[in-house]
Every structure is written in structure tokens, then in C-alpha cells.
Amino acid sequence: MLYTDKTWLLTMYQEKGLSLSQIAKICDVSVACIHKYLVRFSIPRRKFCGQGGAKCGKWKGGKTRTKQGYIQIFCEGHPRARKKPYAPYVPEQILVAEKILRRYLSKLEYIHHINEVKDDNRPENLYLFPTNTAHSRYHQKLRKGTTEPIIESNLL
């Protein structure tokens, strides 16, 4: 029970800069347990420094998945990146299309997944619509059976 030793806990938390969850993982206990011992030993909590990106304690490599299933990439300075208070993430399908086209997409342009798998961002699975309205109309016509499904990318 390393976490019951004040010197060890102080060293891990303040000197080595480990998070409560990292210490809890080492000790195979809950974060609440580690927090309880910080309070018991009067070890002050670190202040949130407001750092983003790789300097953040919750950094997981700059790749995340939305609740809808889309993959997002950390991309500071990109025109399509989400604005504050959110971290600057851009949907991966946009970055893939921009790399192929060698230009930024306009805010109107919309990327469609041909096989409708939201995390399949291979270039051959992406189709560029000029607007989201055109994309919506395509799906309406597809449901009604008045158009053929898209089977080939227009990016390649």
C-alpha cells in the first residue's frame, strides 16, 4: 500500500507530476482513494494550468471519436477547427479530402461516406458534395428510390 506513505505519495504527485488516475493505476485502487490520502496528508492539489494539446493531463494522442461515431483530429490553427471553449478538433474526413484536393474545404462543402461507415475515412470511401443541402437531397432521393447509390469517390 504505497499510497499510505506520505513521502511516496508526495514524490509521485508533486515531484514526478503523475495524475491521481496514474497513481491509482500503479497502486491498483480508485482515484477517490488516492484523493482521500492527499487530503489526509494535507498535500495540496495542483492547479489546472489550462494547457491544451500534448501538455494536457488527459491527452490521448490528438485523436478522438464523437458520440455520432466520427473521428476527430487535434489540429490547431485549421480554419474548420472548433472554436473555444472546445479544443481545436477537425473531422478526419475533412482532413483526408483536403490532403487529396490540396486546399481547404469551404464551410459549405460536405463529405459523404460512400459505405455510410462514419469512421471509414479512406479516400476511396469519401465523396464531396458542394453543399450539405445537396447531400441531404441525395439521401432523400436514395430513400425514395429515384437515384442510384454513389459507388465511386469523386476525390480521386
Summary of the structure (lengths in Angstrom):
residues: 156
radius of gyration: 23.1
end to end distance: 58.4
largest distance: 72.2
contacts: 361
relative contact order: 0.09
helix: 38%
strand: 12%
